Amino acid sequence: MTWLAPTQADRDLVDRIEALNPALYRLGLVLATALRIEPLLLRNARLRFLPQSDAGLESELWFSPLVSSRSARSVLLRPGVARLLTERLTAAQAPFQYEDVWAFIEDQTRHWPPEEHLEQALRQAARRGDTTALCEGLRTALRRIAVASGNNERRDLARWLKGALPALGGMGQGPIELDLAAAFAAAALGDPGGTLGQRMTRGEALPNWLRTFVPSGKTSQLGLRLWPGVLEVLPADEVEHRIDLGAPSPAPLHIRCEHPSGHQGRWEPCWPGRRIPLPPGCTTLTLTTLSGARYRLAARPGQAPPPDEPGHPAFDRPVLVAHHPEDSAAAERVVRLLKSAGIEATLIPESAAARAPSPGDAVLLRLWTQAAYRRSAVGEAPAPVPVRGLVLRMDDTPLIPNAEAQDVIDLSAWRGDPEAETARELLHAIRGLSGARHEEPEPQPRIRIFISYRRRDSGEIASRIRDRLRLHFGPASVFTDLSSVQPEQDLQQAIEQRIRGSDVVLAIVGPRWLTEGDAARRKGLHEPKDFVHMELSIALRGGRPVVPVLIDEAKMPLTFSLPEDLTPLTHRQAIEIRSRRFDEDIDRLVEVLEGIAGELPNPPQSGKQPDLEIEPLLVELDDPETPPERRLAIGDRLAELGDPRPGVGLNADGVPDIDWVGVPGGAFLFGNDKRRERTDAFRIARYPITNAQYQAFIDSGGYREDRWWAGLAQRIEAPADPDWPHPNRPRTNVAWYEAVAFCRWLSSQVGLEIRLPTEIEWEKAARGTDGREYPWGDGYQSGIANTDERASGAGRSYLGQTTAVGVYPHGASPYGVLDLAGNAWDWCLNKWYRQEDTETEREEQRVVRGGSWYNNRNSARSADRDWSDPDDHGNNLGFRVLCASPS
């Protein structure tokens, strides 16, 4: 097993969970072998292995301390915990058989992207010590490199290998396939810290067949000078003879000393200014590049290496040193070292860097210590995984593998001496990053193609079609599958988002297209929840061009044989793809798609500068120390830049983009008396409806269309102007009647039944199942909700207005729904006096929930209920929408 060795904290945590919550412990055993845990996998694992358990167990695991990081789509178990649970699963006394669990995980994740599914299998092969399976998996990876459609796809594969390989060590020298995979990644991306080079234990270069697939790009030219015991790496223009290392900087070079000691050699990353120590007395080297070039280098006799030169090229990138409060002294030592070398550095809190997707052009240094590990163990901070930067290991705390840092510098033995070898290594590593910059974003695809197919009917030919279309239009232009499937109630929404993001849909029709069921053993195209049926129905309903593609001599089905909602397919011109004339037929398909692409508007090119400004703002929002006044300003600045967060604005069709959050059905504690109520499963919007989203209803003629107002006790003739019209703030000054009309309009746009939540549903989304007082837990916490804290002595914050939605992420409910406490009241569907009554034809008071910017902490309680007249347009009244689970 090669994941992070469990620490005593990991063992204590798992023992505590086993003693206090045996069901959660058992669910962890089942999921420990998964690379990541999606909601659907979590749901099915519980139903399969713990069928008597309640759905609330899924939420317990999702938010448990067993998890190291989580997003809206998946969670990752702590590596040490995952290793420990897997070891216990394979023990004789385990409650489940490892083989049964692993077969289940394999089956449930078969829809994943091939690289993720393969990485998961490789990890288990390494854990078992199964060299045969490991080699076969690595051969599969190498074959994918060989058949990839171009440089971009091969470079993506190299990045995947770089992240996956460190978890596969620990098998001695390892098979040759492991070396080849590591060498390919190093040749494509460079090898800053030698982490890949360490995997390449042999001195052979890339074989010719694999070398031809290395993505073309800039390679390093360096100068080398050998002194007795030291190899000095210099800029190419400072020496007479240059070496092309055949890989981007910092490039690996195999160095073998021709010395009686029998030095076997090693791969070392090289950059200008690095001095590589060699065995004493070594005066002759054999050097091998990844491209296969070999050199022999001899030292000049009688000369000693020069001292480190004081002058270095100016370092033109900011350096940020991120640390936890406990590590401030160590961080200050690092800053002093950098400044003594002429490198400007700034201290920043770890909380500001932990979730940064990229530090821009800055070099990010993050300290890894016992304190950092301890905080990550209790979920306060993730393990350090900067996209561009260095991890500084300040003590002997074990590192979490698979981190995508550019380098790991071991400073565990360093005590602040600027002349120490480890200090020089850090300075060299930072200067080696001087030329590194963000790659320019790839251009937007000219056309976005979704391929709908059945694996059992046309999987192989669909893959061939996909590869040829990617070769012509680019890898980002073609999609074949949903990369992740949400729980059953979210399936239709997930498909809708993918289809709505496409310009054209190809329907691959094989001989068994009508009758073959999908992987869930459904009955074929006439089953409403059949994947292909859902994909094509959504595409046709949304007006997307659908092109039938007939394969294996299949004929276009007759109208009477199709479900009613798919009969328009028979009026489409079909393209036939024959195996014996594949190239000719695929060219015809390309012509058709080129014609569609020519009618599309030019894709917008996103500006780089706004993106660079947006990322730090989002990081600030994630920092719990960011004060409310700053959150208000950040939200408004995001509005000016074009707020990119899902669920805040409109999609490509000009329809509100709702970020749905699934809430499972079942019992929960409701009201001040905490009586038990039940709900069915439903989806609710993560945020209240924003001004931008409501404006789409107004612009579509929503106030003029009779059908949106039919049966309402009152019709509002014109919208009131919101007091705060920022596009990403909640729509306020809106009456209950207007909220109902909006829901009817949105239902017609997306083909789903969308409405206001009842107050029982609203409270379930806000409170979860444990009867908590506020969405985040028991007790009011100052600074994590937009309320009037001064009115009740809860704190000092009072903004006197709404903020952008979602700028208080730490106030999320157990399901991740935001703004359920403060900002603006949410209209509910039911009446104040009769909780079960949702009829719309009488002018009776309606329930509002959640409090607002104007109200104190009592109104923000999840159980607090209030009312307002349905025609009230107050500037503290807003709403969010709900969708019942698809049938």
N, C-alpha and C positions, 0 to 999 in steps of 0.2 A: 504494500500500500504506500502510495507516495504523496498523499495529501499531507497537510500540516499535522505533525505529531500532536496528539491531544495533550493539552496542558492540565495541570491539576485543577485549574478553574473550569476547564471543559468537563472533566470527570465529575467534579462537585455539582456542576449544573445539571448534567444528565442524571446523576444519582438523585438529585432533588426532584427533578421532573418525574422520574420513575416512581418515587415514593408518594408524591403529592397528587400526581395526575397520570395514572397508569395508561389511560386511553390516549393522551397526548404523546406519551412515551412510545406507545406501540405504533401510532401513526408516524412518528419520527423514524422508527425503524424501517417502515415500509418505504419512506421517501428518501432515505439517506443515500441511496444509490443513484438518484436522479441528478443530472447536471444542474438543473434548476427546477423550480416547482411552480407550475401554472395553476390557475384556479380550477380548470377542468381536471387536471391530473390530481389535484388535492381532493376534489369532490369524488372522483371515481375510486381513489385509493381508500377513502373512508368507507364508501359504500361496499367495496369489495372485501376489505379485510376487517372492518369494524362496523358491520351492518346494523348493529343495535344502537350505535352512537347517534347523537344529535348533530344537526348541521352546524351548531355553534362551535363544535370541535375544530372545524376548518378555520374559523376566525381566530380561535385560540392559537393554533399553530402559526397562522400568518403573522400574528403580532407577538409571538413568543420570543424569549431570549435565545432560543435555539437558532434564530435567524440572524445572519450577519448583515444583510442588506435586502431592501424590498423596493419594488416599484409598483405601479398600477397593474403591471402585466405579470410579474413573477417575483419570487423570493429565492434567496440563496441561503442554505444552511451554513453555519460556521464550519470552515473546513475541518478543524479539529473535532467538532461535534459529529460531522458527517462520517469521518473516519471511525470514531469510536462507536457510533451506532451501527455502522456496517460490520465492524468486527463483532459486535454483540449479535447481530443478525445471523452471522455464520457460525455462532457458537451452538453447541448441541442443545442447550436448554432454551433457545430462542423460541418465541411463540409462533413464528412463521418460518417456513422453509425458504432459504435464500434463493433457491432455483425458481420457486414459484413467484417470489417477489420480483426477481430480476426479469423473468419472462413478462410479468405484468408491466413493469416499467418500460421495457423495450416496446411492447405493443402500444402502450398509451402515448409514447413519444415518437411514433413512426412518422407522424406528420411534420416533425421538426425539420428545419433546414438540414441538408445532409451533413454539413460540417459539425453541427451540434450533436446530432445523433451519433456520428462517428466518434467524436471526442468522448462522449459518455461511455461508449463501448470500449474505447481505448483505456480509459481510467479503470474500468472494471477488470480488463485483461491484465493491466499492470498490477492491480491489487492482488489478483489471483496468482501472479507470477506466470501467467499463461503466455509464454513467448510466441507460440504459434499464432494465437489469436491477435497478439499485439503486432506481429509482423504482417499478418494479412490485412489488418486495419491500416497500417502505415502504407502498405502497397496500394490500398484503395485511395489513400490521400495522394500518393504519387501519381496514380492513374488520373485522378481528377486534375492534377496540375497539367498532365500531358494533353488532356482533351479540353482544357479551358479555352474560352473563345477569344481571349486577348490579354493584353498587358494588365488591364484593370482587374480582371477576374483573377489572374495569377497573383497579382499583388495582394488582393484580398485574401487569397489562400495562404500566402506567406504570413500575413498578419495573424491569421487564425492559427497557423502552426506555431508562431512565436508565443502566442498565449497558451496553447495547449501542451507543448512539449515539456515545460518544466515540471508538470505534474506526472510525467511518465518516467522519471528517473528512478534511481534506486534499484536497478536490475543489473548491477555490475557494469561491465563495459557496455552492454546493450547490443541489440542487433544492428546490422549494417543499415537497415531501413531507417532506424532512428537517426543515425548519422546523416543519411542522405536528406531526410526531411529538415533537419537542423541546418545543414549546409545550404539548402535551397533558400530557407528563410533568411539566413545571413547574407547570401548573395543578393537577394532582392531588396532587403531593408537595411543592411548594415548590422553590426553587432556591438552596440555601445558598451555593454558591461561585461562581455565575454560569457553571458549566460548561455547563449546558443553555442558559442565556441567551446565551452566546457563539455557540451554534449557530443561535439565532434572529436572523439578521442583519437581517431586515426588521422594520419597526415595526408590521406589521399584527397585530391581535388574533386570537384563535381565531375561525374562521368559525362561524356559528350552528349548522350541522349537527354540528360536532365539539364545540362548547361544551356541547351538551345531554348529551353522554356523560361529561363530567367527573364523577367520583364526588363526591357531596355530602359536605360536611364543613366543618370550621371554616375560615373565611377570615380574612385579616389586615385589620385596620383600623388605619391609621397616620396620623400627622400629618406634614406636610411644611412646611418653612420654607426659602425660597430667600434666600440671601445672595449678593452678587456673587462668583462663582467657586466656591460651595459649596452643595450641597443637603443640608440637615440633616433626618434622619429622627427623629421623636419619637413617644413613646406617644400614642395617639389622645386620651387625656383631658387632654393638656397643651396642646392647640390648639383653636381654635374650630371649624375645619372638618376633617372626617375624610374619608379616602379608603378605600374598600373595594377592596383590591387583587385580589380574586377568586381567591385561591390561598392555601394554608397558608403560614405563616411558616417561613422567610424567603421572601417572595413577590417575583417579578420584576416590574419596572416599566420600560417603555420610556421613555427620557429623551432628548429632542431639543432642543438649544439653538437658539433663534431668533437666530442670530448671523450676521453677514456672512461669517464664515469657511466657511459651508456645512456645519457639523457635522451628520453624518447620524444621529446618535443611536445608542444602544445599550441593551440590556437589562441592568439592574442588580438584584441581590438587595437587598432592603430589610428592615431590622430596626431596632427602636428603638435610638438611640444612634449609628447609622452616619452618617458625614459623607462624601458622595460628591463628589470634586473634579470641577470643570467647567472648560471652557476659560476663560482669563482674559477678563474683561469680559462674561461671559454673565450676563444679568439677566432673561431670559424663557425659560421652558421650555414645551414641549408634552409632556404626559405621557399615556401610553396603558397601560391595564391589560390583562391577558389576557382579561378579560371584555368588552373593547371600549369601556369608558368612557374618555373623553378629557377632559383638563383643561388649562387654561393657567394657569401660575403665574408671577408677576412678583415680583422682589425690590423691597424698599423702597429708594428711592433714598437715597444718602448714608450708608448704614449698612454696617458691616463685620461679618463673622461673629464671634460671641463665641468666646472660647477654650474649649477642651474643659472641660466642667464636671467638677469633682473628684468630685462625688457620683454614684454609680450605684446602681441597685437591688442589693440583696444577692444575691450569686451563691450559690445553695444546693446546688450539685452538686459532688462531689469531682472534681478534675482529676488525671489520671494521665499522666505524661510518660514514655513508653517509649523506650529508647535502647540501642544497643550500647555495650560498654565503650569503644570508640574515640571515641565521641561524647559522653563524659561532660561535657566542658567546655561544649559547645554546649547540652546539656540543662540544665546548671546556669544558663546565661544565661537560658534560657526560664523556668525556675522563679523566678529573681530578678525577672524582668519581671512575672510573674503576681502574685507576692507584693507587689510595689510597688503594684499596682493593687487590692490587697485580695482577691485570689483565691488560696485555699489550693491548693497543688499538691504532688504527691508523685512522686519519681523511682521508676521500676520498671524492671527489666531487660526488654529486648525479648523475651527468651526466654519470659517469663511472659505477654506480650501477644500473641505472634505467632499463636497458635491459639485465642485467646479468641473464642467465637461471639458474644459481646456483653459489653461492660463494665458491664452493669446500668445504673444511673442515673448512672454516672460519665461524664465527658467524657474520651475517650482521645486523647492527642496522641502521634503517632508520628513520629520523626525519619527523614527520607529523605535519605541522604548517600551518598558514594562507598563508605563502609564498609558501609552497609546493602545497597547494590547488590552489592558484592563478596561479601558473605556469602550473599545470595540466589542469586548465580551459581553457588556451589559447593554449594548445597542446605542450608546451615546455617539459613536462615530464609526464609520467604516474603516476597513484596513486601507493603508495608503496605496492608491492605484492612480497616480497622476498620468494623464495621457502624454504630457511632455515634461520630463523633469527627472529628478533623482530622489531615491529614498535613502536616507542616511540612517543606518543601523547603529544606534548609539550604545547599545549594550547587547547582551547575549540572548535577547528575546527572539525566538524563532520567527522567521518571516512567513507570511502566507504566500504559497506559491501561486502561479498564474497571474501575478500582478503585471500590468502592462507598463510599468515604469521603464524609462529608457535605460536606467542603470540602478544598481544597488551598490552603495559604497559602505563598506564595513568599517565603522569608526569605533567599534566597541573597545579597542585598546588605546584609543587616542585620548590624551589628557590635556590637549590645548597647545602642544608644542607645534609652532608653525613649520619647523624643519623636519617633523616626523614624516616617514614615508607615506603614511595614510593621509596626512594633510596634503602632501604633494599630489597624491592620487586624486583627491577630491578636486583640487584646482585644475589638474589636467582634464578631468572628466567634464568640468564646467566649461573650460575653454574649448573642449571638443564639440560642445553644443553651440558654439558661437554662430556657426553658419546655418544651423537648423532653423527652418521657418515652416509655418503652416503651408500645406499644399493648397493651391488655389482650388476652390470648389469646382467639381466637374459640371459642365453645362447641363441644363435641364434637358431631358429627352424630348425629341420632336413629337413623339407619340407614345402613349402608354397603353400597352396591350395586355389584356388579361386572358389567359388560356383556361377554359373550362373543360375538364376531361375526367374520365373514370380511369383509375389506375388499372383495374382489372380488364378494362376493355381497350384502352389505348395508351397506357402509361409509357411504353417504350417509344412509340412514334411521337407522342406528345413531347417527350424529352428531346428528340431529334429536331422537331419543329421549333421548340424553344431555343435550342442552341443556334440554329441557323438564323432565327430572327434576332437573337442577341448579337450575333456576328454582324448583321446588317445594320440594325438600329441602335445597338449599344446595350450593355448588360442591364442598365437601369430602366430599360424600356419595356421589359417583358416580365410578367408575373405568372406563376403557374398555380401556386397554392397560397392559402392563408398561412403565414409563418407561425402564428400562434392562434389557438382556438380557445375562446373564453368559455365559461360555464354555459350550459345549454340555453339559459335565458338570454345570453348575450350573442348567440351564434348568428342570428339574422342581422343584428346590428354590425357585427364584425364583417360579414359578407358585404353588407351595404356600403360600408366605408371603403372597402377595397374596390368594389365595382364602380362607385361614384368617383373614385380617384383614377379611373381608366378612361381612355378615349374610345376603345373598341374592345369587343369581347369575341374571342374565337371559340366556337362550340365544336369540339372534336367529337365526331359521331362515328363510332365503330359498329360492328355487327351486333353487339350486345348492349348498345347504348340505352335502349328503351327498358330493358328488363334486368340488367345487372345491378344488384344493390351495391351500396357503398360499404365502407369498412365497418359501419355500425350494423351491418346485416339488414338494412332497410330494403324495401321491396322493389326499388327501381324508380323510374322517372315519375310514376303516378303517386309516389309517396310525397306529401307536401314538405316533409323535413329532409328529403333527399338533397344532398349537397348540390348536385348539378341542377336539379329543379329550382332550388332557391337562387342559385347564381344567375341562371338565365331569366327567371321570372323578374328578379330585381333589375337586371339589365334592360329588359324590354319595357318594364314599367317606368324606368327612369329615362327612356329615350336613347339609350346607348346603341350604336350600331352593333349588330350581332352578325357574324359571318360564320355559317356552318361550314365545317371542314370535314369531308367524307374520307375515311381511310379504310383499308382492307376490303375494298369492293363494296362497302356499305352504300345503301341508297337512302335518300332523304325520306324520312317517315311521312306517311300520309296524314292529312289533317285529323281524321277521326281517331288516329292512334295516339295523339298527343294530349296531354292535359290542356284544358281550355285556355289557361293563361299562357301557354307556350305555342299555340297555333299560329301566331304571326311568324314563327320561324319558317313555315312552309312558303312564305312569300319572299324569302331572302335568296339571293343568288349564292349557291353553294360552290365551294372550291374542292375539287377531288385531288387527294394526294395518294399517288400509287407508289409502292415500294420500288418497282422496277424503273420508274421515271421520277424518282424523288426530286432530283435537282431541277428538272424542268418544271415540275408542278409547284415546287416551293417558290420558284421565280415568279410564277403567276400570282401566288399569294402575296409576295412582296409587292408586286405592282398594285394590287388592290389596296394594300395597307398604305403604300406611298400616296395613292390618290386620296385616302382619308386624311393622311397626315398633311397633305397640301392644303386641305380646307380648314385646318385648325389654326387658331391664332398663334402667333409666336409666343413661346413660353416666356414668362417674366424671368429676368435674371436678378437674383437677389443681390442687394448691395452688401458689400463686405463690412463697411464701417458700422451700420446699425447692428449687425450680428455681433461685432466685437463689443459694442456697448451693452447689448441685451444680456449676454452671458453673465457678466459681473452683477448685473441687477438681480437676476434670478438667484445667483448665489447668495446675495445679501438677504433676499427673502427667506432663504432656508436657514439663515443664522438666527437662532432664538434670541440673540442679544440685540437684534435690530429694533430700534424703538418705533412706536406707532407712527410718529410724525414722519419718520423716514419711509415707512411702508406706504404712507399716503403719497409721498413724493415719488417713490419708485413706481407705484401703480400708474400715476399720471404720465411719467416719462415713458413707460411701456406703451401707453396709449399713443403717444406722439410718434414712437418708433414703429408702431404696428405690432401690437401684442401677439407673440407667436404661440401662446399656450393653447393647447387643445381645449375646446369647450367654451372659448371666450368670444369668438367671432363667427364668421360664416365659412362654409365650405366652398369648393370651386364652383358649385352651382348656385351660389348666393343664398343657400338655405342655412339656417342656424346650425352650427356645428355643436351638437350636444355631446359632452363627455359623460357617457352613461356609467353609473356605478351599480353593480349588482348587489341586491340585498336578499339574503336567503329567506325562505318562508319559515314559519315556526312560531313558537310562543316567545313572549318577552314580557318584561315588567313595565306596566304602563301607568302613567299618572302619578300624582303625589302619594296615593295610597299603594302604589306598586302592585296593582292587581294584574293578573295574567290575561293578556290578549294574544290573539294570533293574527298573522298576515300570511297571504300567499307570497311567493317570491315575486319581486318586481325590480325594475331599474329606475333610478332617480338621477336627475342631473347633478353633477358634482358642484356646479355653481348656480346661483340665481340667473335668470334670463338677463342678459346685458342690454344696454342701449343699442348697440350695433345689431343684436339679434332681433330686438323688437322693431327696430327701424325697417327690417326686411319685410315684416308683416305690414307696416304702414305703406311702404313703397309698392307693395303688390296690390294695393287697393283694398286692404283688409277692412277698412271702415265703410267701404261702399258695397261690399259683397254681402247680400242678405243671408246666405246660408250659414255664415259664421255666427250670426246673431239670432238665428231662429230659436224660438222657445225661451229666450231669456226675458226676464221680467222688465228689463230696461235695455235700450240700445244707446250706446254712447256714440254721438255723431262725429266727434273729432278728438284726437289725442290731446292730452294736456302736455305742455312742455315740461320736461324733467328739470328739477332744480340743478342737477349736476349731469350734463349731457355727455360726459366723457364716454367713448365707445365701450370701454371695458368695465365701467361701473354698473351696478345693478339698475335695471329700469325701475324707477320709482314714479310716484305720481300716477299710478295706474290702478284702476278700479278692478274689483273682482270680475265684473262682466267682461272687461277687456281681456283679462287673463284667460277666461274661458274661451273667448273668441280666438285668441292667439293659439290656444291648444288645438282647437278644431282646424284652424288653418295649417298648423304644422303637421297635424295628422295626415292631411291631404297631400302634403309635400313629400313625406317619407313613407307613406303607406302603412303606418302603424297607428294604434290607438294611443294617443297621448292626451293626458289630462292633468289637472292639479292633483296633488296627493291628498288623501284624507288625513285628518290629524293623527290617526292611529299609524298610518304608513309613515307620515313625517316623523313621528316620535321614534318609530323603530329605526329609521335611518339615522336619527340623531343620537340615539341612546344605546343601540345594540341590545343585547339580551340581559345585561347585568344590572339594570336599574340605576346606572350612574346619574349623577346630578347634572353634569354638563357633557357636551360631546367628547371632551378630552378626558373626563374622569370626574371624581368627586372633588368639590371645592373650586371656587373661582380662582383663576390664575391671571394676574395682571399682565397686560401686554399681549395677549393672544386672541383678543376679540375686539371689534370696534364697538364699544359701548361707552356710556357716560360713567366712568369709574369713580369720579369725584362725588357723584350724587349719593352713593351708598358707602363711601369710604373704602372702596375696594382697591383703589390705586389713584394715580395722578393723571391718567390719560382721558382726554375728552377732545375729540377732533371736531365735533360739531357738524359733521357731514359724512356722507358715504365715502368708502374707498373703492378702488378697483376690486373686483371679485378675486378671492383666492390669495390675498396678500398676507393672510394669517395661516400659513400651512400647519402650524403646530396646534391649531384649534380644531383639527380634523376629527370627525366621528370615528367609531371603530371600523367603519367601512370605507373611510377616506373621503366622505362628503364634507365640503367646506362651507363656511358662512352660515352655519346653522345656529350660531349664537352671535347676535349683533349684526351690524351693517344695515339690513333692512328686514322688516317682518316678511314672512312668507304667507301668502294667501293659501288657505286650505279649501278643499272642495265642499266640506260638510258645513251644516248650520251650527250655530252656537248652542242652541237649546236642545237640539236633537242630533246627537253625534252620528247616528246612522242615516240621517236624511241628507241626500245630495241632490235633490231635485232643483231645477234652475228657474222655475216659473214664478216664484214668489220673492218679494223684496224683503228678505229676512237676513238678519245679521249672520256673517260668516266668520269662521275661526281664523285667527292669524297666530303664527308661531314664531319663536326664535328671538324676539326682541329686535332692537335696532340701534343705530348710532345715538339716538336721542334718549334711550332707556337705560336703566341701571342693570346691575348684575342679576337681580331677581327675574327680570323679564327674559334674560338669556338662558335661564334654566330650561333643560329639555322637557320638563313636565309642565312648565308654565303655559297656560292658554289664555288668550285674550280674543277680542272680537272687534269687528268694524262693520259699518254699513257697506253693502256691496257696491255702492256708487261712490265711496270715499276715494279721493285722489291724493292722499297724504304723501308728503315727501319722505316718509319712512316706510312706505308700503311697497313691496315688490312681490315676486313669485318665482318659483322654480317648477319644472315639469316632471312628470312621472310616466313611465311606460310599463304596462303589465308584461309579464313574460310571454314570449311568442307561444302560440298553441302548437 
